Amino acid sequence: MAHTPAKVLVLTGHDKVNRPLVSALSEHCHVVETDSIESAIELLRNQQFNAVFTDSGDFLPLERALVSQQANVILNTIGEGVCIVDGEGRCNWMNKKMQAWPARVHEKIRRTCQEAFELFTKQVSPSGHDSNIPFSRSKRYNLNIEETQYLEMIASPVISPGGQVVQIVAVVWDATGPRRLQQKIDAIDKAGRELVRLESESIAKLSMTDRLKLLEDKIISFTRDLMHFDHFAIRVLDRKANKLEVVISQGLPPESLNIDLFAESEGNGISGYVAATGRSYICPDVERDPRYVQGLDSARSSLTVPLRLHDRIIGIFNIESRHQAAFNEDDRQFAEIFGRYVAIALNILNLLVTERVGTAHKVADDVMSEVAGPLNDIGLDVAALMDEYVGRDDLRGKLQQIQDNVASIKKSLQQAAEGPQLVLGAADVKATTDPVLLGARILVADDVDDIRKTIHDVLRKYQVNVISASSGAEAIAQVEAQDFDLVLSDIKMPDKSGYDVFAAVRKRSTTTPVILMTGFGYDPNHCIVRASQEGLQAVLFKPFRVEQMVTEVRKALAGRVRQSN
């Protein structure tokens, strides 16, 4: 194999390098000669050399020129703009990146550098008014260019040997993308905080049905207007069945919402994978992804993120698009942040509860653990105040009311936690005669034996004729076979939904009142909203107090009494 000779550069100058040396090098190397430092720099910039030979007097100027040349290459290659500005605001030098920006940007940078010059001058000047200010070698600035472009700049002073600031070196970069990203995150955070304000005093008087509708409206509105997603579904995990139930959807066909999906990493689509693993999933092309399950008509891509509540996955947020590769990492980040707020809002309204009795106890236990300390503190404070106000019967009476309220709250929570009773106070009901309820024929449908039996026993004490059904199909069969004055039905039963029972009642009679029951607002098929539009009487959210149930039953049967009179 032929040996490639070394390539050397010889700076001959004015015969400063003797010719014998050049001749000797030429016998073994490929020699390139030049007679000036400028031409040597140009050759070194465009060609590769193994060595450089020059007179010792030319070495230092050549080295400095090379360093300067390399610095110039670096400054013109980096992605930030760099400039040097003097105390008069004149720009003495700028790199290519800075030159590429328009004049309005140059003007903003120049003025900011002038301000920095004056600030640094005061800091380093022994006679300056602000000489006690700790000196900083640099200062960071945020520059807004007509609200369309955001720049960040670091200004550093160039200080002379005499201690004077002579110039400002500014390094500037475009932060528009990160700034807009942060603004969108802030907007999502604000929207999320608005979602979790659903329990504030301003809506405290709304019924649970109205709160559910308000939550749905807000989620749809924020998802559309803020995140620009028009086709999405929110599914909540039923932990008992490990099934993902639809609670809110927009722009997706019914057939896609009726597909049964479980929180399993395989065989249950992208939603099942995300619920099982807790990992977000961007699907750029649904036709090439074996995990994709039918969703939006003509869908081309999708984004699915988990709904996290603390360290638990309580559901998924699935967004779909008719455009291929419509979602990127920013969309994933936004959706995850927004999804956390959605999870909190769902939890506030207790939409995620599906295990009825068991979950009711868990929720009650959680609430009890959260409020037990504060309730005990209130009790102790009130007891201490009662000792101080001995002889003040009026004040002691009010304090005693507070004590009684605390005890009542504790009792209610304990009753909710004891279960399986979800009609609170049922054990305290005494047999009585109520002309509104007397002799009424009421159908009670619930697949949970204890709940159905408790309601049956309570209504019997009011001398009501109660027919029970343990499934949706049985309830519908009863409705088709005979007339009832009132139907109480659970929303989610294994075979039929509460809306199916409601529809069967309406098919037989347009006037028979129907009351639906659900565990903490869980409404997978939008039964409440659909039935409310068609004349639903009321909704009872478990666990409810017996007084609440009786009140709603009396309201529903009031028309029956008027007709009989």
C-alpha positions in Angstrom: 0.0 0.0 0.0 1.5 3.4 -1.0 2.3 5.7 1.8 0.6 9.2 1.6 3.2 11.9 2.3 2.6 14.4 5.0 1.2 17.7 4.0 3.0 20.7 5.4 2.5 24.5 5.1 5.7 26.7 5.0 5.4 30.4 5.6 8.4 31.7 3.7 7.8 35.4 4.2 10.8 37.4 2.9 13.2 34.4 2.7 12.9 34.0 6.5 12.7 30.3 6.1 15.9 29.1 4.3 15.6 27.2 1.1 17.6 24.2 2.2 14.9 23.4 4.7 12.2 23.7 2.1 14.2 21.4 -0.2 14.7 18.8 2.5 11.0 18.8 3.4 10.0 18.4 -0.3 11.9 15.1 -0.5 9.6 13.5 2.1 6.5 15.7 2.3 4.0 17.6 0.1 5.0 21.2 0.7 2.7 24.2 0.2 4.5 27.5 0.4 3.0 31.0 1.1 4.6 34.3 1.8 2.0 36.1 4.1 0.2 35.4 7.3 -3.1 36.3 5.6 -2.7 33.7 2.9 -1.5 31.1 5.4 -4.7 31.6 7.4 -6.8 31.2 4.3 -5.0 28.0 3.4 -5.4 26.6 6.9 -9.1 27.4 6.9 -9.7 25.5 3.6 -7.2 22.7 3.7 -5.8 20.1 6.2 -2.1 20.2 7.1 0.0 17.9 9.2 2.5 20.7 10.2 3.2 24.4 9.8 6.8 25.8 9.5 7.4 29.5 10.0 10.0 31.9 11.3 9.8 32.2 15.1 9.0 35.9 14.7 5.8 35.1 12.7 4.6 32.3 15.0 2.8 34.5 17.6 1.0 36.7 15.0 0.0 33.6 13.1 -1.3 31.9 16.3 -3.3 34.9 17.3 -4.7 35.2 13.8 -5.7 31.6 13.8 -7.4 31.9 17.2 -9.2 34.9 16.1 -10.3 33.2 12.9 -11.5 30.1 14.9 -13.4 32.3 17.3 -15.0 34.1 14.4 -16.1 30.7 12.9 -17.5 29.6 16.3 -19.4 32.9 16.8 -20.9 32.7 13.3 -21.9 29.0 13.7 -23.6 29.0 17.1 -27.4 29.3 17.2 -27.4 32.5 19.4 -27.0 36.0 18.2 -23.9 37.8 19.5 -23.1 41.5 19.3 -20.8 44.1 20.9 -22.4 47.5 21.8 -20.6 50.6 23.2 -21.8 53.1 25.7 -23.4 55.3 23.0 -25.6 52.4 21.9 -23.6 51.8 18.7 -23.3 48.2 17.6 -19.6 47.6 16.8 -19.9 44.0 15.7 -22.5 41.3 15.3 -22.4 37.7 14.2 -24.4 36.2 11.2 -27.2 35.0 13.5 -27.7 38.6 14.8 -27.4 40.1 11.3 -30.3 37.8 10.1 -32.8 39.4 12.6 -34.8 42.4 11.4 -34.1 46.0 12.3 -36.7 46.2 15.0 -35.0 43.4 16.9 -31.6 45.1 16.5 -33.1 48.3 17.9 -34.5 46.6 20.9 -31.2 44.8 21.6 -29.2 48.0 21.1 -31.3 50.0 23.6 -31.2 47.2 26.2 -27.4 47.0 25.9 -27.2 50.7 26.4 -29.3 50.3 29.6 -27.0 47.5 30.7 -23.9 49.7 30.0 -25.2 52.4 32.3 -26.1 49.9 35.1 -22.7 48.2 35.0 -20.9 51.5 34.9 -22.6 52.5 38.2 -21.8 49.2 39.7 -18.1 49.2 39.0 -17.5 53.0 39.4 -16.0 53.9 42.8 -17.8 57.3 42.7 -21.1 56.0 41.4 -24.2 56.5 43.5 -24.9 52.8 43.4 -21.4 51.6 44.1 -22.6 49.5 47.1 -24.6 47.3 44.8 -22.9 43.9 44.5 -21.3 43.7 41.1 -22.7 41.1 38.7 -20.7 40.0 35.7 -23.9 39.6 33.7 -27.5 40.4 33.6 -30.4 38.6 32.0 -33.2 40.4 30.1 -36.5 39.3 28.6 -37.3 41.1 25.4 -40.8 41.2 23.9 -40.9 42.2 20.2 -44.4 43.5 19.4 -46.0 40.6 21.4 -45.2 38.2 18.6 -41.6 37.3 19.4 -39.9 36.7 22.7 -36.1 37.0 23.1 -33.9 36.3 26.0 -30.6 38.1 26.4 -27.5 38.0 28.6 -25.5 41.2 28.7 -21.9 41.1 30.1 -19.5 44.1 30.5 -16.1 44.4 28.9 -14.0 46.1 31.5 -10.7 48.0 30.6 -7.5 47.5 32.7 -8.4 50.8 34.3 -11.6 49.4 35.7 -14.0 51.1 33.3 -16.9 49.5 31.4 -16.1 50.1 27.7 -18.5 47.8 25.9 -21.3 45.3 26.3 -21.3 41.9 24.9 -24.8 40.5 24.4 -25.8 36.9 23.7 -29.4 36.7 22.4 -31.6 33.8 21.6 -35.2 33.3 20.4 -37.4 32.0 23.3 -40.7 32.4 21.4 -41.4 28.6 21.3 -40.6 27.9 24.9 -42.5 31.1 26.0 -45.6 30.1 24.1 -45.3 26.6 25.5 -45.2 28.0 29.0 -48.1 30.3 28.3 -50.2 27.3 27.1 -49.2 25.3 30.1 -50.3 28.3 32.3 -53.6 28.5 30.5 -54.2 24.8 31.0 -53.3 25.2 34.6 -55.8 28.0 34.9 -58.5 26.0 33.2 -57.7 23.0 35.4 -58.1 25.1 38.5 -61.4 26.3 37.2 -62.5 22.7 36.8 -61.8 21.8 40.4 -63.7 24.8 41.7 -66.9 23.0 41.0 -67.5 22.6 44.8 -67.2 26.3 45.5 -69.9 28.4 47.1 -71.0 29.8 43.8 -72.4 26.4 42.7 -73.1 24.9 46.2 -76.8 25.2 45.5 -76.8 23.2 42.3 -78.2 19.7 42.3 -75.8 16.8 41.6 -77.4 16.5 38.2 -76.6 20.1 37.4 -73.1 19.7 38.7 -72.5 16.7 36.4 -73.8 18.7 33.4 -71.6 21.7 34.4 -68.5 19.5 34.7 -69.2 18.0 31.3 -69.8 21.4 29.7 -66.6 22.8 31.2 -64.4 19.8 30.1 -65.8 20.0 26.6 -65.4 23.7 26.4 -61.8 23.7 27.7 -60.8 20.8 25.6 -62.1 22.5 22.4 -61.2 26.1 23.0 -57.9 25.7 24.8 -56.4 22.5 23.4 -58.3 22.5 20.1 -59.4 18.8 20.4 -62.8 18.2 18.9 -63.1 14.4 19.1 -62.4 12.8 22.4 -63.7 10.4 25.1 -63.1 10.2 28.8 -63.3 6.7 30.2 -63.2 6.0 34.0 -61.9 2.7 35.3 -64.4 0.4 37.1 -61.9 -1.3 39.4 -64.2 -4.1 40.3 -64.7 -5.2 36.7 -61.4 -3.6 35.5 -63.5 -2.0 32.7 -63.2 1.4 31.2 -66.6 3.1 31.2 -67.4 6.2 29.0 -68.4 9.2 31.2 -67.9 12.1 28.7 -67.5 12.0 25.0 -67.6 14.5 22.1 -67.6 14.0 18.4 -67.2 10.2 18.5 -69.7 7.7 17.0 -71.9 5.7 19.4 -70.5 2.4 18.0 -67.0 3.3 19.2 -68.2 4.2 22.6 -70.1 0.9 23.0 -67.0 -1.2 22.6 -66.0 -2.9 25.8 -62.5 -2.0 26.8 -60.6 -3.3 29.9 -57.5 -2.1 31.6 -55.2 -4.7 30.0 -52.0 -4.0 28.0 -53.0 -6.4 25.2 -56.2 -7.0 23.3 -58.0 -3.9 24.6 -56.8 -1.2 22.3 -54.6 1.8 23.1 -57.0 2.9 25.9 -56.6 -0.5 27.6 -52.8 -0.3 27.3 -52.6 3.2 28.7 -54.9 2.3 31.6 -52.9 -0.8 32.4 -49.4 0.8 32.1 -50.0 4.4 33.0 -48.0 5.4 29.9 -49.3 8.0 27.4 -49.5 6.8 23.8 -49.2 8.8 20.6 -50.5 6.9 17.5 -49.3 8.7 14.4 -51.0 6.4 12.0 -54.0 4.3 13.1 -53.8 2.0 10.0 -50.3 0.9 11.0 -50.9 0.5 14.7 -52.2 -3.0 15.7 -53.4 -1.6 19.1 -55.8 0.9 17.6 -59.5 0.1 18.1 -62.3 1.8 16.1 -62.9 5.4 17.1 -63.6 8.4 15.0 -64.8 7.8 11.5 -61.9 8.3 9.1 -59.5 8.7 12.0 -55.8 8.9 11.0 -54.1 9.5 14.4 -54.8 9.5 18.1 -53.4 10.6 21.5 -54.3 8.8 24.7 -53.1 9.8 28.2 -53.9 8.4 31.6 -56.1 10.2 34.1 -54.0 10.2 37.3 -55.3 10.8 40.8 -52.3 10.9 43.1 -50.5 7.6 42.3 -53.5 5.8 40.8 -54.7 5.6 37.3 -58.5 6.2 37.4 -59.2 6.3 33.7 -58.0 7.6 30.3 -58.4 10.6 28.1 -58.5 9.7 24.4 -58.3 12.3 21.6 -58.6 11.5 17.9 -57.9 13.3 14.6 -58.7 12.9 11.0 -55.1 14.0 10.2 -52.1 11.8 10.2 -49.5 12.5 12.8 -51.6 15.2 14.3 -50.2 15.0 17.8 -46.7 15.7 19.1 -44.9 15.7 22.4 -46.2 19.1 23.3 -49.8 17.8 22.8 -49.0 14.9 25.0 -47.6 17.1 27.7 -50.6 19.4 27.6 -53.1 16.5 27.6 -51.3 14.9 30.6 -51.5 18.1 32.6 -55.1 18.8 31.7 -55.9 15.1 32.4 -54.7 15.5 36.0 -57.2 18.2 36.6 -59.9 16.2 34.9 -59.2 13.3 37.3 -59.4 15.7 40.3 -62.7 17.1 39.0 -64.1 13.7 38.4 -63.1 12.7 41.9 -64.7 15.8 43.4 -68.0 14.9 41.9 -67.4 11.2 42.7 -67.9 10.1 39.1 -65.3 7.4 39.3 -67.1 5.3 41.9 -68.4 2.1 40.4 -68.0 -0.6 43.1 -71.1 0.8 44.9 -71.1 -0.7 48.4 -67.4 -1.4 48.7 -66.3 1.8 47.1 -68.9 3.8 49.1 -67.2 2.5 52.2 -63.8 3.4 50.9 -64.9 6.9 50.0 -66.5 7.4 53.4 -63.4 6.0 55.1 -61.2 8.4 53.1 -63.4 11.3 54.0 -63.5 10.3 57.6 -59.7 10.1 57.8 -59.4 13.5 56.2 -62.0 15.3 58.5 -61.5 13.3 61.7 -58.7 15.5 62.9 -60.4 18.8 62.1 -63.7 17.6 63.6 -62.0 16.5 66.9 -60.2 19.9 67.0 -63.5 21.7 66.7 -65.0 19.5 69.4 -62.1 20.2 71.8 -62.2 24.0 71.1 -66.0 24.1 71.7 -65.7 22.1 74.9 -63.0 24.5 76.2 -65.2 27.5 75.4 -68.2 25.9 77.2 -66.2 25.7 80.3 -65.3 29.4 80.0 -68.9 30.5 79.6 -70.4 28.8 82.6 -73.6 30.8 83.4 -74.0 32.1 79.9 -76.7 29.8 78.8 -77.3 31.6 75.5 -73.7 31.2 74.4 -73.5 27.6 75.8 -76.6 26.8 73.8 -75.0 27.9 70.6 -71.8 26.0 71.4 -73.8 22.9 72.1 -75.4 23.2 68.7 -71.9 23.2 67.2 -71.1 20.1 69.2 -74.3 18.4 68.1 -73.5 19.2 64.4 -70.0 17.7 64.8 -71.4 14.6 66.3 -74.0 14.4 63.5 -71.4 14.7 60.8 -69.3 11.9 62.4 -72.4 9.7 62.7 -73.3 10.2 59.0 -69.8 9.3 57.9 -69.6 6.3 60.1 -73.0 5.1 58.8 -71.7 5.5 55.2 -68.6 3.5 56.1 -70.3 0.7 58.0 -72.3 -0.6 55.0 -73.5 -2.4 53.1 -76.4 0.0 53.9 -76.5 2.9 51.5 -79.7 4.4 52.7 -78.5 6.3 55.7 -80.8 6.3 58.7 -82.9 3.4 57.5 -82.6 1.6 60.8 -84.3 4.6 62.6 -87.4 4.6 60.4 -90.6 3.7 62.3 -93.8 2.4 60.8 -96.1 5.3 60.0 -99.0 6.3 57.8 -98.4 8.9 55.1 -101.5 9.7 52.9 -99.3 10.4 49.9 -97.4 7.1 50.1 -100.3 5.0 51.4 -101.1 2.1 49.0 -98.8 3.3 46.3 -97.4 0.7 43.9 -93.6 1.2 43.6 -91.1 -0.8 41.6 -87.6 -0.9 43.1 -84.8 -2.2 40.7 -81.3 -2.7 41.9 -78.9 -5.6 41.3 -77.3 -5.2 44.8 -79.4 -7.3 47.2 -78.7 -5.2 50.4 -79.6 -1.9 48.7 -82.8 -3.3 47.2 -83.9 -4.9 50.4 -83.2 -1.8 52.5 -85.3 0.4 50.2 -88.0 -2.2 50.1 -88.1 -2.4 53.9 -88.2 1.4 54.4 -91.0 1.9 51.9 -93.0 -0.9 53.4 -93.0 1.0 56.8 -94.9 3.7 54.9 -97.5 1.1 53.8 -96.3 1.1 50.2 -96.9 -1.9 47.9 -93.3 -2.6 46.8 -92.3 -4.9 43.9 -88.6 -5.6 43.7 -86.4 -6.4 40.6 -82.9 -7.7 40.8 -81.9 -6.8 37.2 -82.7 -4.4 34.5 -84.4 -7.1 32.4 -86.6 -8.2 35.3 -87.6 -4.5 35.9 -88.5 -4.0 32.3 -90.6 -7.2 32.3 -92.5 -5.9 35.4 -93.1 -2.6 33.8 -94.4 -4.2 30.6 -96.7 -6.5 32.7 -98.4 -4.0 35.1 -98.8 -0.4 36.0 -96.8 1.4 38.7 -97.3 4.7 40.5 -93.5 5.1 40.6 -90.3 3.3 39.5 -87.0 3.6 41.4 -84.1 2.1 39.3 -80.4 1.9 39.7 -78.5 3.4 36.7 -75.9 0.7 36.2 -77.1 -3.0 36.3 -75.3 -5.9 34.6 -77.8 -6.4 31.8 -79.7 -3.1 31.3 -79.1 0.5 32.1 -81.3 2.9 34.1 -82.2 4.6 30.8 -83.4 1.3 29.4 -85.8 1.0 32.4 -86.8 4.6 32.0 -87.5 4.1 28.3 -89.7 1.0 29.0 -91.7 3.0 31.6 -92.2 5.9 29.1 -93.3 3.4 26.4 -96.1 2.2 28.7 -96.9 5.5 30.3 -95.9 9.1 29.6 -96.9 10.2 33.2 -95.4 7.5 35.5 -92.6 9.2 37.4 -89.1 7.6 37.5 -86.4 8.2 40.0 -82.9 6.9 39.1 -80.2 6.0 41.6 -76.5 5.9 41.1 -73.3 5.5 43.1 -71.9 9.0 43.7 -72.9 10.3 40.3 -71.5 7.5 38.1 -73.3 7.6 34.8 -71.5 5.7 32.1 -74.1 6.0 29.4 -75.3 9.5 30.1 -78.5 8.1 31.5 -79.2 11.1 33.7 -78.7 13.7 30.9 -80.8 11.7 28.4 -83.6 10.9 30.8 -83.7 14.4 32.2 -84.5 15.7 28.8 -87.4 13.3 28.6 -89.0 14.0 32.0 -86.9 12.2 34.6 -88.4 12.9 38.1 -85.2 12.9 40.2 -81.8 11.4 40.8 -80.6 9.9 44.1 -76.9 9.8 44.7 -75.8 7.0 47.0 -75.3 7.0 49.9 -78.5 9.1 50.4 -80.4 9.6 53.6 -83.8 8.0 54.1 -85.4 11.5 54.5 -84.1 12.5 51.1 -85.5 9.4 49.4 -88.9 9.8 51.1 -89.0 13.5 50.1 -88.3 12.7 46.5 -90.9 9.8 46.5 -93.5 12.1 48.1 -92.9 14.7 45.4 -93.2 12.1 42.7 -96.5 10.8 44.1 -98.0 14.2 44.8 -99.8 14.1 41.4 -101.3 10.7 42.2 -103.0 12.1 45.3 -104.4 15.1 43.4 -105.8 12.8 40.7 -107.5 10.6 43.3 -109.1 13.6 44.9 
